Amino acid sequence: ITLYVKSRVGLKLRPKKLPNGRRVRLSGRVYFQGDEMPKRGKIVELQFRNRSGKKARWQTFRTIRTRGKRGRFKTSHKFKFIAYRQRIKFRVKAPTEAGWSYSTSTSRSRLVIVYPRR
């Protein structure tokens, strides 16, 4: 019998509303039970989506590794060329990889509002 278990992935964004040209800080953690975190850390993909409707797709903008035994990660993203107010959703995806006994999982999406500078 093969059993696939999803790990949980958490994501925090700060600030949630910001002007163009500023950075949003993304941090979070991959939660797991039983197994130890791989020595090199777990790969996580940071994704965004800024359109709604049928053509909206999640796009990976950065791939990083977690640090330490607790599975934490931290990075930032700078917004450029925002001409009008936009609602941008972010999420984190923890894909399946060798040495990690969990299947692919994603965090809940989190919303950031970006507006042009005046």
N, C-alpha and C positions, 0 to 999 in steps of 0.2 A: 504494500500500500504506500502510495506517495501522498504526503500531506503538505499542502502549501499554506503557509501562515503569513499574513501581512504584518509588517512592523508599523508602528504609528510614527507620523512625522508631524512636528509642530512648527509653526512659523509665526514670528512677530515682526511688525513693521513700525518704524518710528522715523519721522512723524507721519501721520496719516493724511495730511494736507500740506502741500508745499509749493513754492513758486518754481518756475523753470530755472535751471541752472544749479539747483540744490541737490543734495544727496539724500536718499532714503536709506536707512540702515535696516538690513534684513538679518535676523538671527533666529535660531531655532535649535531643534534637537531631534535626533532619531531615537525613538523609544523601542526597546526590544527586551525580550525575556529569555533567560536561559543561556544562550550563546554569548560568547565574549565578542566585543567589537574587534574587527580585524586590526592588526597592528598598525597598518598604514592608514586606517580610518575608512569610513564608508563614503562612497561617491554619492553626491547629491546634485541634482540638476535644478537650477533656479529658472522658473518660467514666468512669462507674462502673457496677458491677453488684453488688448485695449479696444476691441470692437465687440459688439453684441450681434447676434444673428447667426445665420448659417455658415458664413465664411470665417467666423472667428475661430482661431486655432491657438493652442498653447504653443509658444515659441520659447525654446531654451536660449537664455542669454548668457549664462555662466554655469560652468561645472566646477565644483570644488569638492574637497574631502573634509570630513568631520575631523575634529581634533580630540585627542584623549579617549579615555575609556567610556565616557558618558555620551558620546555621539553628538557633541555640540558643534555648531558652525556659525560663522559670522562674516558678513560682507556688506558692501554698499553698492548703490547704483545711482549714477548721476543722470538727470534728465536734461536733454538738449533739444532745441528746436521744437518746443511745444508752442504752437501758434494760438491755440484756443484751449479752454478748460477740458480736461480729459479725465475719465474714470478708468484707471488701469488696475487690473486684477493680477495678483501674484500668487504663486504656489510653489511648493517644493516637491520634487519627485525623487524617490529613493529607488533606483532601478535594481533589478536582480543582478548579482555578480558572483563570480566564483569565490568561495570561502565565506559566503553569507547565505544562511539557510532560509532567508525570507523572500517572498515574492515581491514584485514591484508594488510600491504604495505611494500615495500622494497626500499632501496636507490639504486642509480646507483652503479655499481661495480667500485672500485678504485684499481689501480695496484701498487704493491710494488715489487721491485727487490731486492732479497737477494743473496749475494755472499759469498763464504767461505773466511775466513781470510787467509792472506798470511803469 
